[in-house]
């Protein structure tokens, strides 16, 4: 499909012209760079129609370019930070998740230390995303964005019971122990927003790249224009690309050409998301998967000079893969999608499993804070929280029953259904409802499935 329909304020061409452009694969850049006769040869449109269309495109783009464009320094004044709900993690990240930027969360998916949970998720990437969904509804004085959320899922359905559990606990906490330094009207507004947060979470399910591209390119701008949105989550960015490009194909396309096409698609996706983030001042979070990191054998390195070693990708990748301070042993992971994707994101947050008893949240790189890490655990009430200086969160339950999890603790089957980070158990909402979930969202989030 030609992208000419995305040019803002452009007089809409006739359906005949649009169909001809689509059939010939003519994009806006082609209209600006190709000769009129070349476009005529490809589309069979009349010279007059092509000249008129090119003139309209140039006029529209020139008018748009005359508008004031903010510099990076000017935009920095508009940046807001979305809190994770934990002060220590926010401090590690330089304030939280910034608006107008693309932030990546990456980490291992499968728990390997227990056969009982060999098919469950372990580190909490989606868990952190669900925390952000709830936090985004809060007023800015409480670390939120006072706005709704767009959640794009590519692997599993949205865990509404878990969202309900986090929202219900936060409502109870704000009701029973409101912050003393926050105005009462902000607390009341926060409670009201949390009670109806299901009305402001727009969920899309993308089963393939075609659906994902259509949603990101055409549907997101419309939703952002019609509703107050503060956060966009893509969970995960890796799944569809692995499904499309990492499989053995019988086509004539060589693996190198496939990787080139994947790189092109990734640049287009990241460019679209960052444009929306800047234009609408929203925070964009993309969840990435990981790959095994292999150490080069001494026989491979013996023929390489020291200068060649320093220029090698294996050496330089450690600085942006989060492996610089890590010992490269069996089982070490590095983010997927390679150098191309790394150059497209603003910040990288990595969830690391040191051993069955310890996990860390690590800031690999960011313009807002220096690199660092903190040990963390997953709470049955609030989600991820930092463990530095404390073994377990103070219990907020009135009945005195602690539900927080410490690293390495094995949950029961019922509680794990609720706490599972990436929700790959294959359970649906009925099975979740059987898992002692006392309250659900006021209404089911808006589900738009493609």
C-alpha positions in Angstrom: 0.0 0.0 0.0 1.3 3.4 -0.9 2.2 5.7 2.0 1.0 8.8 0.2 -2.3 8.7 2.2 -0.2 9.3 5.3 1.0 12.7 4.1 -0.9 15.2 6.4 -3.2 17.8 4.8 -2.6 16.4 1.3 -5.7 16.7 -1.0 -7.0 13.2 -1.3 -6.2 11.7 -4.7 -8.9 9.8 -6.5 -9.3 6.0 -5.9 -8.1 5.4 -9.5 -4.8 7.2 -8.9 -4.3 5.5 -5.5 -5.0 2.1 -7.0 -2.4 2.7 -9.7 0.2 3.8 -7.2 -0.5 0.8 -5.0 -0.2 -1.6 -8.0 3.1 0.0 -9.1 4.5 0.2 -5.5 5.0 3.9 -5.8 5.7 5.6 -2.4 5.9 9.3 -1.5 9.7 9.3 -1.9 9.3 8.0 -5.4 7.1 10.9 -6.4 9.8 13.3 -5.2 12.8 11.5 -6.8 11.7 9.7 -9.9 11.2 11.3 -13.3 7.6 12.0 -14.3 7.9 9.8 -17.4 9.3 6.9 -15.2 6.2 7.2 -12.9 4.0 7.3 -16.0 5.7 4.1 -17.4 5.1 2.2 -14.1 1.6 3.4 -13.3 0.1 4.2 -16.8 -1.3 7.4 -15.3 -1.5 10.5 -17.5 1.4 12.9 -17.3 -1.0 15.7 -16.2 -2.3 13.6 -13.3 1.2 12.8 -12.2 2.4 16.4 -12.4 -0.6 17.6 -10.4 0.0 15.0 -7.7 3.7 15.7 -7.4 2.9 19.5 -7.2 0.4 18.9 -4.4 2.8 16.6 -2.5 5.7 19.2 -2.7 3.4 22.0 -1.7 2.0 20.1 1.3 5.4 19.0 2.6 6.9 22.4 2.1 4.1 23.9 4.2 4.7 21.3 6.9 8.4 22.0 7.0 7.8 25.7 7.6 6.2 24.9 11.0 8.3 25.3 14.1 10.3 22.2 14.8 11.6 21.7 18.3 15.2 20.9 19.0 16.2 18.0 21.3 17.0 20.6 24.0 13.6 22.2 23.7 11.9 18.8 23.7 13.7 17.8 26.9 11.6 20.3 28.8 8.4 18.4 27.7 9.7 15.0 28.9 7.8 13.4 31.7 8.7 10.3 33.5 6.4 7.4 34.2 7.1 5.8 37.6 7.4 2.0 38.0 5.9 2.3 41.5 9.2 1.6 43.2 11.4 4.6 44.2 14.7 2.7 44.0 14.0 1.3 40.5 12.9 4.8 39.4 16.2 6.2 40.8 18.1 3.6 38.9 16.3 4.5 35.6 16.9 8.2 36.1 13.3 9.0 37.0 11.3 6.2 35.3 10.2 5.6 31.7 10.5 8.9 29.7 7.9 10.2 27.3 8.9 11.0 23.7 11.4 8.1 23.7 11.6 4.4 22.9 12.6 2.2 25.8 13.4 -1.5 25.6 12.9 -4.1 28.3 14.7 -7.3 27.6 15.4 -10.5 29.5 15.2 -14.3 29.6 11.8 -15.9 29.2 12.0 -19.5 30.5 12.7 -20.6 34.0 15.4 -23.3 33.8 16.0 -24.2 37.5 12.8 -26.0 38.1 11.2 -28.7 35.9 7.9 -27.9 37.6 7.8 -24.4 35.9 9.8 -25.3 32.8 7.2 -23.7 30.6 6.5 -20.6 32.8 8.1 -17.2 32.4 10.6 -16.2 34.9 11.9 -12.7 35.0 8.9 -10.4 34.8 9.1 -8.4 31.5 5.4 -8.4 31.0 4.9 -8.1 34.7 6.7 -4.7 34.6 4.6 -3.7 31.6 1.4 -4.4 33.5 2.7 -2.2 36.4 3.3 0.6 33.9 -0.3 0.2 32.6 -1.7 0.8 36.0 0.8 3.6 36.9 0.1 5.5 33.7 -3.5 6.2 35.0 -2.3 8.0 38.1 -1.9 11.8 38.3 1.5 13.3 37.6 2.0 14.1 41.3 1.9 10.3 42.0 4.3 9.5 39.2 1.7 8.7 36.5 0.8 10.4 33.2 -3.0 10.8 33.9 -3.7 9.1 30.6 -4.6 5.8 29.0 -2.5 3.0 27.5 -2.2 1.1 24.2 -1.0 -2.5 24.7 0.0 -4.4 21.6 0.5 -8.1 22.3 2.1 -10.5 19.9 2.5 -13.6 22.1 -0.3 -14.0 24.5 -3.5 -12.3 25.7 -3.8 -9.5 28.2 -3.9 -10.7 31.7 -6.8 -8.7 33.0 -7.0 -10.5 36.4 -3.4 -9.5 37.1 -4.2 -5.9 36.1 -7.2 -6.0 38.5 -5.0 -7.3 41.3 -2.4 -4.6 41.0 -5.1 -1.9 40.6 -7.1 -3.1 43.6 -4.1 -3.2 45.9 -3.1 0.3 44.9 -6.7 1.6 45.5 -6.6 0.0 48.9 -3.3 1.6 49.7 -4.3 5.0 48.6 -7.6 4.7 50.5 -6.1 3.5 53.8 -2.8 5.3 53.8 -2.9 8.3 51.4 0.5 10.1 50.9 0.8 13.0 53.2 2.6 15.2 50.6 0.0 14.7 47.8 -3.1 16.9 47.6 -6.3 15.1 48.5 -8.0 15.9 45.2 -5.1 14.1 43.4 -5.6 11.0 45.6 -9.3 11.0 44.8 -8.6 11.4 41.1 -6.2 8.5 41.3 -8.7 6.2 42.9 -11.4 7.1 40.4 -9.0 6.5 37.5 -7.9 3.1 38.9 -11.5 2.0 39.4 -12.2 2.6 35.7 -8.8 1.9 34.3 -10.2 -0.9 32.1 -12.0 1.7 30.0 -8.6 3.3 29.1 -6.5 0.3 28.2 -6.7 -0.4 24.4 -5.5 -3.9 23.6 -4.5 -5.2 20.2 -3.5 -8.7 19.4 -1.1 -9.1 16.4 -0.5 -12.6 15.2 1.8 -11.7 12.3 3.9 -8.9 10.9 1.2 -7.7 8.5 -1.3 -7.1 11.2 1.4 -5.5 13.4 2.4 -3.1 10.6 -1.2 -2.2 9.9 -1.9 -1.4 13.5 1.2 0.6 14.1 1.0 2.6 10.8 -2.7 3.3 10.5 -4.6 2.5 13.7 -2.3 4.0 16.4 -2.3 7.5 15.0 -6.1 7.5 15.0 -6.4 6.2 18.6 -3.8 8.8 19.7 -5.7 11.5 18.1 -9.1 10.6 19.6 -8.1 9.6 23.1 -5.7 10.8 25.8 -2.9 8.2 25.7 0.3 8.4 27.6 1.9 4.9 27.1 2.3 2.5 24.2 3.6 -1.0 24.9 4.7 -3.6 22.3 5.0 -7.0 23.9 7.0 -8.3 22.2 8.8 -6.8 19.3 10.7 -10.0 18.6 8.0 -12.7 18.3 6.7 -11.8 14.8 10.1 -11.1 13.3 11.4 -14.5 14.5 8.3 -16.2 13.1 8.8 -14.5 9.7 12.6 -14.4 9.3 14.1 -17.1 11.5 12.4 -20.0 9.8 13.8 -22.2 7.1 12.3 -21.1 3.8 12.1 -22.8 0.4 11.9 -19.4 -1.5 14.7 -18.2 -3.7 15.5 -15.4 -1.2 18.9 -15.9 0.4 19.4 -15.6 4.2 21.4 -12.4 3.7 18.5 -10.8 1.8 16.1 -11.9 4.5 18.2 -10.2 7.2 18.4 -7.1 5.1 14.7 -7.0 4.8 14.3 -7.6 8.5 16.6 -4.7 9.2 14.6 -2.5 6.9 11.3 -3.5 8.6 12.8 -2.8 12.1 14.0 0.6 11.1 10.5 1.4 9.7 8.8 0.1 12.9 11.1 2.0 15.3 10.9 5.2 13.1 7.1 5.1 13.2 7.0 4.5 17.0 9.5 7.3 17.7 7.6 9.7 15.5 4.4 9.0 17.4 6.3 9.3 20.7 7.7 12.7 19.8 4.5 14.1 18.2 2.1 12.9 21.0 4.6 13.1 23.9 3.9 9.5 24.9 6.2 6.9 26.4 6.9 3.9 24.1 8.1 0.6 25.6 9.1 -2.4 23.5 9.8 -5.8 25.0 12.6 -7.8 23.5 13.7 -11.4 23.9 17.3 -12.8 24.3 19.7 -15.1 22.6 22.5 -17.2 24.0 25.9 -15.5 24.1 28.8 -17.6 23.0 32.4 -17.0 23.9 34.9 -17.3 21.1 37.3 -20.1 21.4 41.1 -19.4 21.7 41.6 -21.1 18.4 39.4 -18.5 16.7 41.1 -15.6 18.3 44.7 -16.7 17.9 45.0 -15.5 14.4 43.5 -12.1 15.1 45.6 -9.1 16.1 44.8 -7.0 19.1 43.6 -4.2 16.9 41.2 -6.5 15.0 39.9 -7.8 18.3 39.1 -4.2 19.4 37.2 -3.5 16.2 35.3 -6.8 16.2 31.6 -6.8 16.8 31.9 -9.5 19.5 34.1 -7.1 21.6 32.2 -3.9 21.0 28.8 -5.5 21.4 29.5 -6.0 25.1 29.1 -2.3 25.7 25.5 -2.2 24.5 24.4 -5.8 25.2 24.8 -5.5 28.9 27.7 -8.0 29.0 30.5 -5.6 29.9 30.4 -6.3 33.6 29.2 -9.8 33.2 31.2 -13.0 33.2 30.6 -14.8 29.9 29.7 -18.3 31.1 27.3 -21.0 29.8 23.7 -19.7 29.9 24.6 -16.0 29.5 22.1 -14.1 27.5 22.2 -11.1 25.2 19.3 -9.1 23.6 17.9 -10.3 20.3 17.5 -8.4 17.0 21.2 -7.4 16.8 23.0 -4.1 16.3 20.4 -2.6 14.0 17.7 -2.6 16.7 20.2 -1.5 19.3 20.9 1.7 17.4 17.1 2.4 17.2 16.3 2.4 20.9 17.0 5.2 23.4 17.3 3.1 26.6 17.9 -0.6 27.3 16.7 -2.2 30.5 17.7 -5.8 31.1 16.3 -8.3 33.5 19.2 -10.7 34.5 19.1 -14.0 36.3 22.4 -14.5 38.2 21.3 -17.8 39.8 18.0 -19.4 40.9 18.1 -17.3 44.0 18.9 -13.8 42.6 17.6 -11.7 39.8 18.6 -8.1 38.9 17.2 -5.2 36.9 20.0 -3.6 34.9 20.1 -0.3 33.1 22.5 -1.0 30.2 22.4 2.4 28.6 20.3 5.5 28.8 20.7 9.3 28.2 19.0 9.9 31.6 21.1 7.9 34.0 24.4 6.0 34.2 24.5 2.2 34.0 23.8 0.2 37.1 21.7 -2.6 38.5 19.6 -3.6 41.5 18.4 -7.0 42.8 14.7 -7.3 42.6 11.8 -9.7 43.3 8.1 -9.9 42.2 5.4 -9.0 44.7 2.0 -10.7 44.5 0.5 -7.3 45.1 2.5 -4.7 43.2 4.8 -6.5 40.9 8.6 -5.8 40.6 10.3 -4.1 43.6 13.9 -3.5 44.5 15.5 -5.7 47.2 18.4 -3.4 48.0 18.4 -2.7 51.7 15.4 -5.0 52.4 14.5 -8.7 52.2 10.8 -8.3 51.6 8.2 -5.5 51.3 6.3 -4.6 54.4 3.0 -6.5 54.4 0.1 -4.3 53.4 -2.6 -6.9 54.0 -5.1 -6.2 56.8 -5.2 -9.9 57.7 -1.4 -10.0 58.1 -0.9 -12.6 55.4 2.3 -11.9 53.4 1.9 -12.6 49.7 5.2 -11.2 48.5 7.7 -13.5 46.7 11.4 -13.5 47.4 13.9 -14.7 44.7 13.9 -18.4 44.2 10.7 -18.9 46.1 8.4 -21.4 44.4 4.8 -20.3 44.2 1.8 -22.6 44.4 0.0 -23.6 41.2 -2.9 -21.2 41.9 -0.8 -18.2 42.9 1.6 -18.8 39.9 -1.3 -18.4 37.5 -1.7 -14.9 38.7 1.9 -13.9 39.1 3.3 -15.5 35.9 5.3 -12.7 34.2 4.8 -13.3 30.5 1.6 -15.3 30.8 2.6 -18.2 28.6 0.7 -20.8 30.5 -2.0 -21.1 27.9 -4.7 -20.3 30.4 -7.7 -18.1 29.4 -9.7 -15.7 31.6 -11.9 -18.6 32.9 -8.9 -20.4 34.3 -7.6 -17.2 35.7 -10.9 -16.6 37.4 -10.5 -19.9 39.3 -7.2 -18.7 40.8 -8.5 -16.9 43.9 -8.7 -13.5 42.1 -11.1 -11.5 44.3 -11.8 -8.6 42.0 -11.6 -7.8 38.3 -11.4 -4.7 36.3 -14.5 -2.6 36.3 -14.8 -3.4 32.6 -12.8 -5.6 30.2 -10.2 -3.5 28.4 -10.9 -2.6 24.8 -9.7 -5.6 22.8 -9.1 -5.0 19.1 -7.9 -8.2 17.5 -6.5 -8.5 14.0 
